[in-house]
Amino acid sequence: MVLNKPDDYKNGLESPYGDEKSPTSAGLVGDPGARPKDVFAQLGDLDTKDIVVIFQNGFQCLLDKVKQDMQASKDAMLFLRKRAAIEEEYGKQMVKLAQSMSDSFDKAHPRSGTYGDAWASFLKVHETIGEQRLRFASDVTEVADDLQLLVKDTEKGRKQVKDVGGKHEKQLADGDLTLEKCKQKYEMHSEEWERAILQKNNDPLHVPKKGLFKNNKTQAQLNKMEEEARVKATMADQNYRQQLQTTNASRQEYFQTHLPKILSSLKDVGDECCVALRYQLARYAYVYEQALTADGLALDNDDGLGLRSLTEKIDKDADLADFIKSYSSRGNTRTYNKNEIPYKEYSMSATALTVLNPNPVFGVDLNTLMDRDREEVPCILTKCAEAVETYGLNSVGIYRLSGVNTQIQKLRAAFDRDCRGVNLLSEEYISDINNITSVLKLWFRELPDPLFPRSTYQHFLSAAKIEDERMRVLGLHTVINDLPDAHYATLKYLMGHLDKIQQHQRYNKMGTANLATIFGLTLMGNESGINNNGSIDSQDNERLAETQWQVKVVQTILDNYRLIFEPDEQ
């Protein structure tokens, strides 16, 4: 394969300037006497229609073309930078991998036979490929750097030409505006002169009507008015003619001198960018071909160090014979017991055996717990209440403060494994009484049917909404008496426990209002009849209102605990 050097590409791409200077140093700035090159000759094979378009919209057209060429160069530069980064990372990782694998293999297999020799050379080939990729990445980075310089130079040249062209276009526009003003002034004075002539000759269309607006001007006055109008019209005509001559001269100079020079310079800038871009891409193609050729020579060459040649040198039989000799010389021997191995049964811990046969209390219905455990009040409630009444009656914020989540989950798992075996009076649990209150509230929240059953939810709310205190207590008493046995016994026990808590509110700051706020939603759930078709704000307001009635239910029961449940005084 024959590789063309980048100079061969460069010699085939002739510069558009010949021996002339680049557009950044040509006669655009500071050299008004410089003659522009023949733009038509530069445009080459363009059709006549295209040439007309160039001269009508040439300045912006070529500005956009140069901008497009700049963007193409910038895209190529970004691609090559990313490509160089990929190749550099690939080369570094390849060298690192080959060296680390070679070092580890030498340590683990100091005498490894034909495979070891082939493997060492195998890794050396990959290290060589990695080093070649690093050189390729460096070459690609150089091409990208040159493209970046090209973009900067092209942008600079385009800006210079754009500034000069903008200046000339502004001058041309200012001349057109001044000419238009002179024309309007000339037409205005000519119209006034015409009107004065007609009035002087009593033209019926221009003579004012008699009567209220009677024309009282004498003939001498009309003659004077006509003379003054004529003088003004004559001066306006002279100014208009003079400005027209000046503007036409400026336009002729712009279209015959400045615009061709601007278009020529813009085309030079674009040509320089295109030629340089082609050269850099050809240069990249050359270094890429070199890199692929070098990789190919590393993979397969006439020296027998290619990957395929190296694999053919591996002799498995010779390596096995060498390994057996080396193994025997090291004196590695092992004796085997030919007797049968007896079976030994694994002894599980008591905790694991309990897990296999769980008796959970969380997420189990109160009626199910009563039938299963033969207890009216669940074991978890009695244990937690006794612990709180023993150590937490005077604890500030009892039931309001939360415990540590990890300890709560640990205590929950203990209750689910063996509720009766949990000793809450041990130092492990009473060190933070809030862990015990939190696990009790969690148990109430996870009941499938809340302590206040869903079937009686609306009955409790209706009773709570009774304004008369005595009738409200009576209504709640009636609903409570209709509760299932498990729910009634649990509610009676819990309210007796909370009554003891509120009796110590002087120390724990937890009165019936605070306790009702904590246990309202926990004990009643949220089985509201809220209309889901309403707006979010209206639903939130309804939930808030129901929460207040839930708190009212619990607080009324707590305030009238002895009247409703008639407990045996101890």
Phi, psi and omega in degrees: 000136180258124179259128175278130176287156181299333178293329177294320176295317185296321181291334179279347180253094184288141179291142180287353186268339189064233178266003183278168179283160176289162183297337180288341179240007180285185189280035177280321185242124173078009180219069185294342182275353182291140181266131179289154175288164182290108183295321180300322178293321179294325183290345168066243189270014180295146176291164180299321179299318180295322179294321178297319178297320180300317183281335177281317181236029191297318186299306181291325180301309182287329174301314179294323179295317179295321177298320177296319177296320177299316181296322177298317178295320180295318178298317179296321179297316179296318178300314183293325177296314179294322178296319179296320179296319179296314181295322179295315179296319178299314180297315180298314181294324179294315178296315181298315180297313181298316181294316181294319178294323178295316180295315181294324179291320179297323180288321184277331183228076182296326178234099190241006174074205184295324179295319180298318178296315180295320181294321177297316178291325178302313179292327179296323177299316180292325176296320178297317179298320178298317179295321178294324178293326176295319177294321178297319178298322178295319179294319180294324178297321178298318178297318179296320177298318178296323177294325178295318176297323179297317180299316180297315181295318180295319179296321179295313179296319178297319181295319179299314181293322180297319179297316180294315179297319178298322179298314181293321179295323177295317178299319180295318180294320178298321179295319178296321180293317179297320178297319180296321178295318179296321180296315180298320179294321179295315180294324180295311181293326178293322179294319179294322177297316179299318180296321180295322179297316183292323178293322181295328181264017175056043175294127186298334182282341184241003177269128181299149179292151177280163181117232183297321180253056183290139179280112183257004183286140178277172180293326179294320179295320179296321178296319180295318178298319180294323180292317179296320179294323180295318180298315181296320180294322179295314180295319179296323179295318179297315179296319180296315179297318181295315180293323178298319179295316180296315182295316179297323178295318179296317180295319179296319179295322181293310186284333182266336185240298188291311183298314177301322180294318180296313180297321179297317181293319178297319178296323177297318179298314180296319179297318179299318180295315182295316181296315180295322179296315178300320180295316181293323177293322176294323177296318178296319179299322181294312182292329177294316177298320177299316181296317179295321178295318179296319177298318179298319178294327178289326182282329182208119180216173183280354181275358180078018181252012175285164184298317181293319179295322180294319180294329180289344180276354181283127179242102185292325181292318179294321179295321179295316179297318179294322181292319180296318178298317180293323180294318180292323182293337180277353176071033178280108178232154181212133179259145182243139175273117185276351179290155179289144179276126183285157177278135179234114183285139179279133181262112181283153177285164180297325179296316179295321178296324178292323179296322180295332179234071187285155174230071191291156176241339179278136178074016180250136182296147182300320179296322178294318179298320181295315180294323183284314187266354180057039179227135178292318180254128181303146183299322183295324181291315181295319181294315181293318181296319179296320179295317181293317181292336179277319188238352189235008182298328182258010181282123183295130178077024180302135185072344176271322180277143180264155178270195179272129187300319181297320179290325178297314180294324177296316179292323177298315179298323179295318178295321180291329178287308184205091185299318183291332183277353181284128178250096182285350181273003178283161183298331182300324186260326184280355178297332175221098184297339181292336175294322181290314179296325181292319181291329177292316178297322178297322179296317178297319182295330185267006175297132179303317175243119187305167179303317169272102190304154180299326182294338181252007186303308182293330178295318178296317181295320180297319179294322181293335183276357178289127185287321181290125185299313183296316180292326178297315179297319180296319179297315179295321179301318181296315180294320181296320180297336180273000181292153172301156186304317183295317181292320181295313182296318180294317180295318180297316180294315181297316181294326174296321178294314180293332176296323176293323179298312184288340175292340179253025183295342176301328182257318186268353177062027181238090175277187182295325180295315180294316180296320179296323178297320182289316189263356183303296182290329181297319185271334186256346183069207181212068179264052184282161177260043184290137178283113183287351180278350181282176179288162181297320181296319180293321178296318178298320179294321179293319178296319179298318180296318180293325177299321179296321179289327175298315177299322180297320179300308184294319182294320179297318179296318180295317181295333183240035185304310184290329179288323184279315187261343179049059184289158174283119181290130180262000000 
